[in-house]
Every structure is written in structure tokens, then in C-alpha cells.
Amino acid sequence: MIPFLLSVLSNSWSAPDAGAYVRMAFASVAGATLGIVTVVGLLLDRIIHRATTSTIAIFAAIAIVVTLTSVQSITSSAELLLQRLSL
């Protein structure tokens, strides 16, 4: 919900300029970072509260998938920003 809210708040509702492109890229990176922090925090919570091994394995797998897709999202945001700014 928060990454979506960041995207809506940073969206340019008219013809975007360079500042709008940068805002949108930073919102995307912030949303992806929040996703990574959330799943890693949940994994650490399961480890600290001594959950079963299978539960920790499931949370670890979820954390890996979310982290990898979030890093991919950050990378594509950077590439898209460079394209839009013609750099």
C-alpha cells in the first residue's frame, strides 16, 4: 500500500519535466526499499521468536524473491530515468 501511495503522490499529473521524472524514480526506489526492509524484518522476527525451521525457510524464500524483484525494479527505474532524461 505504501509503495503505491508513494507512486501516486509523486506522479506528475501534467506533462512531466525532468524534476517529475526524478521524483517518480525516487518514489519507485523508496517503495522497493520499503518492500525489502519489510520482508527482511519479518524474517528476522521469525528467527528471533524461534519459529519452526519450515516457517523460517518459507519466510527466507519469500524474502529472497521479494529482494530480487525489488532490486530488479530499482535497476529498471534507474535505466528508465536515464532514458527519460536522455543521458
N, CA, C and O atoms as a GROMACS GRO file, in nm:
protein
  348
    1MET      N    1   0.082  -0.119   0.000
    1MET     CA    2   0.000   0.000   0.000
    1MET      C    3   0.087   0.126   0.000
    1MET      O    4   0.059   0.221  -0.074
    2ILE      N    5   0.189   0.129   0.081
    2ILE     CA    6   0.274   0.248   0.090
    2ILE      C    7   0.350   0.272  -0.041
    2ILE      O    8   0.356   0.387  -0.085
    3PRO      N    9   0.409   0.169  -0.106
    3PRO     CA   10   0.473   0.196  -0.235
    3PRO      C   11   0.376   0.254  -0.339
    3PRO      O   12   0.412   0.343  -0.416
    4PHE      N   13   0.253   0.202  -0.340
    4PHE     CA   14   0.153   0.255  -0.433
    4PHE      C   15   0.122   0.401  -0.400
    4PHE      O   16   0.112   0.484  -0.490
    5LEU      N   17   0.108   0.432  -0.272
    5LEU     CA   18   0.080   0.569  -0.229
    5LEU      C   19   0.195   0.662  -0.266
    5LEU      O   20   0.171   0.776  -0.308
    6LEU      N   21   0.318   0.616  -0.253
    6LEU     CA   22   0.433   0.697  -0.295
    6LEU      C   23   0.428   0.726  -0.444
    6LEU      O   24   0.458   0.838  -0.487
    7SER      N   25   0.391   0.628  -0.523
    7SER     CA   26   0.382   0.647  -0.668
    7SER      C   27   0.275   0.749  -0.704
    7SER      O   28   0.296   0.834  -0.790
    8VAL      N   29   0.161   0.739  -0.638
    8VAL     CA   30   0.051   0.832  -0.666
    8VAL      C   31   0.090   0.974  -0.626
    8VAL      O   32   0.063   1.070  -0.698
    9LEU      N   33   0.153   0.988  -0.509
    9LEU     CA   34   0.190   1.121  -0.461
    9LEU      C   35   0.300   1.186  -0.544
    9LEU      O   36   0.305   1.309  -0.556
   10SER      N   37   0.388   1.106  -0.602
   10SER     CA   38   0.498   1.163  -0.680
   10SER      C   39   0.469   1.169  -0.829
   10SER      O   40   0.553   1.214  -0.906
   11ASN      N   41   0.353   1.125  -0.870
   11ASN     CA   42   0.318   1.124  -1.012
   11ASN      C   43   0.298   1.267  -1.062
   11ASN      O   44   0.251   1.354  -0.990
   12SER      N   45   0.334   1.287  -1.185
   12SER     CA   46   0.313   1.416  -1.249
   12SER      C   47   0.180   1.408  -1.325
   12SER      O   48   0.165   1.327  -1.415
   13TRP      N   49   0.086   1.493  -1.287
   13TRP     CA   50  -0.048   1.485  -1.347
   13TRP      C   51  -0.059   1.570  -1.474
   13TRP      O   52  -0.165   1.574  -1.537
   14SER      N   53   0.048   1.635  -1.510
   14SER     CA   54   0.053   1.708  -1.637
   14SER      C   55   0.173   1.653  -1.714
   14SER      O   56   0.227   1.548  -1.680
   15ALA      N   57   0.213   1.725  -1.817
   15ALA     CA   58   0.329   1.680  -1.893
   15ALA      C   59   0.452   1.682  -1.802
   15ALA      O   60   0.489   1.787  -1.750
   16PRO      N   61   0.516   1.567  -1.783
   16PRO     CA   62   0.628   1.561  -1.688
   16PRO      C   63   0.752   1.632  -1.739
   16PRO      O   64   0.782   1.633  -1.858
   17ASP      N   65   0.822   1.693  -1.645
   17ASP     CA   66   0.951   1.755  -1.676
   17ASP      C   67   1.060   1.673  -1.607
   17ASP      O   68   1.032   1.567  -1.551
   18ALA      N   69   1.182   1.722  -1.611
   18ALA     CA   70   1.294   1.647  -1.553
   18ALA      C   71   1.274   1.624  -1.404
   18ALA      O   72   1.305   1.515  -1.353
   19GLY      N   73   1.224   1.723  -1.332
   19GLY     CA   74   1.200   1.708  -1.189
   19GLY      C   75   1.098   1.601  -1.158
   19GLY      O   76   1.112   1.527  -1.061
   20ALA      N   77   0.994   1.592  -1.241
   20ALA     CA   78   0.891   1.490  -1.221
   20ALA      C   79   0.948   1.350  -1.245
   20ALA      O   80   0.914   1.256  -1.173
   21TYR      N   81   1.034   1.337  -1.346
   21TYR     CA   82   1.096   1.207  -1.371
   21TYR      C   83   1.182   1.163  -1.253
   21TYR      O   84   1.179   1.046  -1.214
   22VAL      N   85   1.257   1.255  -1.196
   22VAL     CA   86   1.341   1.223  -1.081
   22VAL      C   87   1.254   1.186  -0.960
   22VAL      O   88   1.285   1.090  -0.890
   23ARG      N   89   1.147   1.260  -0.937
   23ARG     CA   90   1.056   1.228  -0.825
   23ARG      C   91   0.997   1.089  -0.841
   23ARG      O   92   0.991   1.012  -0.746
   24MET      N   93   0.953   1.057  -0.963
   24MET     CA   94   0.893   0.926  -0.986
   24MET      C   95   0.996   0.815  -0.966
   24MET      O   96   0.963   0.709  -0.912
   25ALA      N   97   1.119   0.837  -1.010
   25ALA     CA   98   1.223   0.736  -0.992
   25ALA      C   99   1.255   0.716  -0.844
   25ALA      O  100   1.269   0.603  -0.798
   26PHE      N  101   1.266   0.826  -0.770
   26PHE     CA  102   1.295   0.814  -0.628
   26PHE      C  103   1.180   0.748  -0.552
   26PHE      O  104   1.205   0.674  -0.458
   27ALA      N  105   1.057   0.774  -0.591
   27ALA     CA  106   0.943   0.708  -0.528
   27ALA      C  107   0.946   0.558  -0.554
   27ALA      O  108   0.914   0.478  -0.466
   28SER      N  109   0.982   0.521  -0.674
   28SER     CA  110   0.992   0.380  -0.708
   28SER      C  111   1.101   0.311  -0.625
   28SER      O  112   1.081   0.200  -0.574
   29VAL      N  113   1.215   0.376  -0.612
   29VAL     CA  114   1.325   0.322  -0.533
   29VAL      C  115   1.285   0.314  -0.385
   29VAL      O  116   1.316   0.216  -0.318
   30ALA      N  117   1.219   0.416  -0.335
   30ALA     CA  118   1.175   0.416  -0.195
   30ALA      C  119   1.075   0.304  -0.170
   30ALA      O  120   1.082   0.237  -0.066
   31GLY      N  121   0.983   0.281  -0.262
   31GLY     CA  122   0.886   0.173  -0.247
   31GLY      C  123   0.953   0.036  -0.247
   31GLY      O  124   0.918  -0.051  -0.167
   32ALA      N  125   1.048   0.016  -0.337
   32ALA     CA  126   1.120  -0.111  -0.343
   32ALA      C  127   1.202  -0.133  -0.217
   32ALA      O  128   1.209  -0.244  -0.164
   33THR      N  129   1.265  -0.027  -0.168
   33THR     CA  130   1.344  -0.036  -0.046
   33THR      C  131   1.256  -0.072   0.074
   33THR      O  132   1.294  -0.152   0.159
   34LEU      N  133   1.138  -0.011   0.079
   34LEU     CA  134   1.044  -0.044   0.186
   34LEU      C  135   1.003  -0.190   0.181
   34LEU      O  136   0.989  -0.256   0.284
   35GLY      N  137   0.984  -0.241   0.062
   35GLY     CA  138   0.949  -0.383   0.046
   35GLY      C  139   1.059  -0.474   0.097
   35GLY      O  140   1.032  -0.573   0.164
   36ILE      N  141   1.184  -0.441   0.064
   36ILE     CA  142   1.297  -0.521   0.110
   36ILE      C  143   1.308  -0.517   0.262
   36ILE      O  144   1.323  -0.621   0.326
   37VAL      N  145   1.300  -0.398   0.318
   37VAL     CA  146   1.310  -0.384   0.464
   37VAL      C  147   1.199  -0.460   0.535
   37VAL      O  148   1.222  -0.521   0.640
   38THR      N  149   1.079  -0.457   0.478
   38THR     CA  150   0.966  -0.526   0.540
   38THR      C  151   0.986  -0.677   0.544
   38THR      O  152   0.967  -0.739   0.648
   39VAL      N  153   1.023  -0.737   0.431
   39VAL     CA  154   1.038  -0.883   0.431
   39VAL      C  155   1.157  -0.929   0.513
   39VAL      O  156   1.152  -1.034   0.577
   40VAL      N  157   1.265  -0.852   0.512
   40VAL     CA  158   1.380  -0.889   0.595
   40VAL      C  159   1.344  -0.875   0.743
   40VAL      O  160   1.385  -0.956   0.826
   41GLY      N  161   1.268  -0.770   0.776
   41GLY     CA  162   1.222  -0.754   0.914
   41GLY      C  163   1.134  -0.869   0.959
   41GLY      O  164   1.148  -0.917   1.071
   42LEU      N  165   1.043  -0.913   0.872
   42LEU     CA  166   0.957  -1.028   0.905
   42LEU      C  167   1.039  -1.156   0.923
   42LEU      O  168   1.011  -1.236   1.012
   43LEU      N  169   1.140  -1.174   0.838
   43LEU     CA  170   1.226  -1.291   0.851
   43LEU      C  171   1.301  -1.287   0.984
   43LEU      O  172   1.308  -1.388   1.054
   44LEU      N  173   1.357  -1.173   1.017
   44LEU     CA  174   1.428  -1.160   1.145
   44LEU      C  175   1.335  -1.182   1.263
   44LEU      O  176   1.376  -1.241   1.363
   45ASP      N  177   1.211  -1.136   1.253
   45ASP     CA  178   1.114  -1.158   1.360
   45ASP      C  179   1.089  -1.307   1.380
   45ASP      O  180   1.082  -1.354   1.493
   46ARG      N  181   1.075  -1.380   1.271
   46ARG     CA  182   1.054  -1.525   1.281
   46ARG      C  183   1.175  -1.594   1.344
   46ARG      O  184   1.160  -1.686   1.424
   47ILE      N  185   1.295  -1.548   1.308
   47ILE     CA  186   1.417  -1.608   1.364
   47ILE      C  187   1.428  -1.576   1.513
   47ILE      O  188   1.459  -1.664   1.593
   48ILE      N  189   1.404  -1.450   1.550
   48ILE     CA  190   1.415  -1.409   1.690
   48ILE      C  191   1.313  -1.480   1.778
   48ILE      O  192   1.345  -1.519   1.890
   49HIS      N  193   1.193  -1.498   1.727
   49HIS     CA  194   1.089  -1.565   1.805
   49HIS      C  195   1.093  -1.717   1.791
   49HIS      O  196   0.999  -1.787   1.829
   50ARG      N  197   1.203  -1.767   1.738
   50ARG     CA  198   1.229  -1.911   1.728
   50ARG      C  199   1.114  -1.990   1.665
   50ARG      O  200   1.062  -2.086   1.723
   51ALA      N  201   1.076  -1.947   1.547
   51ALA     CA  202   0.973  -2.020   1.473
   51ALA      C  203   1.030  -2.153   1.426
   51ALA      O  204   1.150  -2.177   1.435
   52THR      N  205   0.943  -2.238   1.376
   52THR     CA  206   0.989  -2.368   1.327
   52THR      C  207   1.078  -2.347   1.204
   52THR      O  208   1.073  -2.244   1.137
   53THR      N  209   1.159  -2.447   1.178
   53THR     CA  210   1.253  -2.440   1.067
   53THR      C  211   1.180  -2.422   0.934
   53THR      O  212   1.226  -2.348   0.847
   54SER      N  213   1.068  -2.491   0.918
   54SER     CA  214   0.994  -2.479   0.792
   54SER      C  215   0.938  -2.338   0.774
   54SER      O  216   0.936  -2.286   0.662
   55THR      N  217   0.892  -2.276   0.882
   55THR     CA  218   0.841  -2.139   0.873
   55THR      C  219   0.952  -2.043   0.836
   55THR      O  220   0.934  -1.954   0.753
   56ILE      N  221   1.068  -2.060   0.898
   56ILE     CA  222   1.182  -1.974   0.866
   56ILE      C  223   1.224  -1.994   0.721
   56ILE      O  224   1.258  -1.897   0.654
   57ALA      N  225   1.222  -2.116   0.673
   57ALA     CA  226   1.258  -2.144   0.533
   57ALA      C  227   1.160  -2.077   0.437
   57ALA      O  228   1.201  -2.022   0.335
   58ILE      N  229   1.032  -2.083   0.470
   58ILE     CA  230   0.931  -2.019   0.384
   58ILE      C  231   0.952  -1.867   0.382
   58ILE      O  232   0.950  -1.805   0.276
   59PHE      N  233   0.972  -1.808   0.500
   59PHE     CA  234   0.994  -1.665   0.505
   59PHE      C  235   1.124  -1.625   0.435
   59PHE      O  236   1.131  -1.519   0.373
   60ALA      N  237   1.226  -1.709   0.445
   60ALA     CA  238   1.353  -1.682   0.376
   60ALA      C  239   1.333  -1.684   0.224
   60ALA      O  240   1.387  -1.600   0.153
   61ALA      N  241   1.256  -1.783   0.176
   61ALA     CA  242   1.230  -1.791   0.032
   61ALA      C  243   1.153  -1.668  -0.016
   61ALA      O  244   1.183  -1.612  -0.121
   62ILE      N  245   1.054  -1.627   0.062
   62ILE     CA  246   0.977  -1.507   0.027
   62ILE      C  247   1.068  -1.384   0.026
   62ILE      O  248   1.060  -1.300  -0.064
   63ALA      N  249   1.155  -1.375   0.128
   63ALA     CA  250   1.247  -1.261   0.136
   63ALA      C  251   1.342  -1.257   0.017
   63ALA      O  252   1.372  -1.149  -0.036
   64ILE      N  253   1.388  -1.372  -0.026
   64ILE     CA  254   1.478  -1.377  -0.142
   64ILE      C  255   1.406  -1.332  -0.268
   64ILE      O  256   1.460  -1.252  -0.345
   65VAL      N  257   1.286  -1.382  -0.290
   65VAL     CA  258   1.210  -1.346  -0.410
   65VAL      C  259   1.179  -1.195  -0.410
   65VAL      O  260   1.198  -1.128  -0.512
   66VAL      N  261   1.131  -1.144  -0.297
   66VAL     CA  262   1.096  -1.001  -0.291
   66VAL      C  263   1.221  -0.915  -0.308
   66VAL      O  264   1.216  -0.814  -0.378
   67THR      N  265   1.332  -0.955  -0.247
   67THR     CA  266   1.456  -0.878  -0.260
   67THR      C  267   1.504  -0.876  -0.405
   67THR      O  268   1.542  -0.771  -0.457
   68LEU      N  269   1.502  -0.990  -0.470
   68LEU     CA  270   1.548  -0.996  -0.609
   68LEU      C  271   1.460  -0.914  -0.702
   68LEU      O  272   1.510  -0.842  -0.788
   69THR      N  273   1.328  -0.923  -0.685
   69THR     CA  274   1.240  -0.845  -0.771
   69THR      C  275   1.249  -0.696  -0.740
   69THR      O  276   1.236  -0.613  -0.830
   70SER      N  277   1.272  -0.662  -0.615
   70SER     CA  278   1.287  -0.520  -0.579
   70SER      C  279   1.416  -0.462  -0.634
   70SER      O  280   1.418  -0.348  -0.680
   71VAL      N  281   1.523  -0.538  -0.630
   71VAL     CA  282   1.650  -0.492  -0.688
   71VAL      C  283   1.633  -0.474  -0.839
   71VAL      O  284   1.684  -0.378  -0.896
   72GLN      N  285   1.562  -0.566  -0.903
   72GLN     CA  286   1.534  -0.552  -1.047
   72GLN      C  287   1.452  -0.426  -1.073
   72GLN      O  288   1.477  -0.356  -1.171
   73SER      N  289   1.355  -0.398  -0.987
   73SER     CA  290   1.273  -0.278  -1.002
   73SER      C  291   1.357  -0.152  -0.987
   73SER      O  292   1.338  -0.056  -1.061
   74ILE      N  293   1.449  -0.152  -0.892
   74ILE     CA  294   1.538  -0.036  -0.873
   74ILE      C  295   1.626  -0.017  -0.995
   74ILE      O  296   1.646   0.096  -1.041
   75THR      N  297   1.678  -0.126  -1.048
   75THR     CA  298   1.763  -0.118  -1.167
   75THR      C  299   1.686  -0.062  -1.286
   75THR      O  300   1.736   0.025  -1.358
   76SER      N  301   1.565  -0.112  -1.309
   76SER     CA  302   1.488  -0.063  -1.423
   76SER      C  303   1.442   0.081  -1.402
   76SER      O  304   1.425   0.155  -1.499
   77SER      N  305   1.422   0.123  -1.278
   77SER     CA  306   1.389   0.263  -1.252
   77SER      C  307   1.505   0.354  -1.288
   77SER      O  308   1.486   0.461  -1.346
   78ALA      N  309   1.626   0.310  -1.255
   78ALA     CA  310   1.744   0.389  -1.290
   78ALA      C  311   1.761   0.398  -1.441
   78ALA      O  312   1.791   0.505  -1.494
   79GLU      N  313   1.743   0.286  -1.510
   79GLU     CA  314   1.756   0.287  -1.655
   79GLU      C  315   1.649   0.373  -1.721
   79GLU      O  316   1.677   0.446  -1.816
   80LEU      N  317   1.526   0.365  -1.670
   80LEU     CA  318   1.417   0.444  -1.725
   80LEU      C  319   1.442   0.593  -1.702
   80LEU      O  320   1.413   0.676  -1.789
   81LEU      N  321   1.494   0.628  -1.585
   81LEU     CA  322   1.525   0.768  -1.557
   81LEU      C  323   1.630   0.821  -1.654
   81LEU      O  324   1.617   0.932  -1.706
   82LEU      N  325   1.733   0.742  -1.679
   82LEU     CA  326   1.836   0.785  -1.774
   82LEU      C  327   1.779   0.799  -1.915
   82LEU      O  328   1.818   0.891  -1.988
   83GLN      N  329   1.689   0.711  -1.953
   83GLN     CA  330   1.627   0.721  -2.084
   83GLN      C  331   1.542   0.848  -2.095
   83GLN      O  332   1.550   0.922  -2.194
   84ARG      N  333   1.462   0.872  -1.992
   84ARG     CA  334   1.373   0.989  -1.996
   84ARG      C  335   1.448   1.121  -1.993
   84ARG      O  336   1.404   1.221  -2.050
   85LEU      N  337   1.563   1.120  -1.926
   85LEU     CA  338   1.644   1.243  -1.920
   85LEU      C  339   1.740   1.252  -2.037
   85LEU      O  340   1.815   1.350  -2.048
   86SER      N  341   1.739   1.153  -2.123
   86SER     CA  342   1.826   1.145  -2.242
   86SER      C  343   1.973   1.156  -2.206
   86SER      O  344   2.048   1.233  -2.266
   87LEU      N  345   2.014   1.078  -2.107
   87LEU     CA  346   2.156   1.077  -2.066
   87LEU      C  347   2.222   0.950  -2.109
   87LEU      O  348   2.341   0.931  -2.083
   0.00000   0.00000   0.00000
